[in-house]
């Protein structure tokens, strides 16, 4: 297998992990009883989901969300 294929496989795996983490954060915010309705609506905007999840107390998930974004960016930079 060539290095480019490995980079593609890792990019797919990392982006899948990012999407699943994002969905978990969104579900966590939407199911939170201490968040107001407006905060839940704001969390539906994808770039704002981690911010509202951090406020809702999902700090570990937000850190993983950020790590997956950075890992994906590094893979894309290396692959270019």
Buried (B, 14 or more C-beta within 10 A) or exposed (E): EEEEEEBBEBBEBBBEBBEEBBEBBBEBBBEBEEBEEEBBEBBEEEEBBBBBBBBBBBEEBBEBBEBBBEBBEEBEEEEE
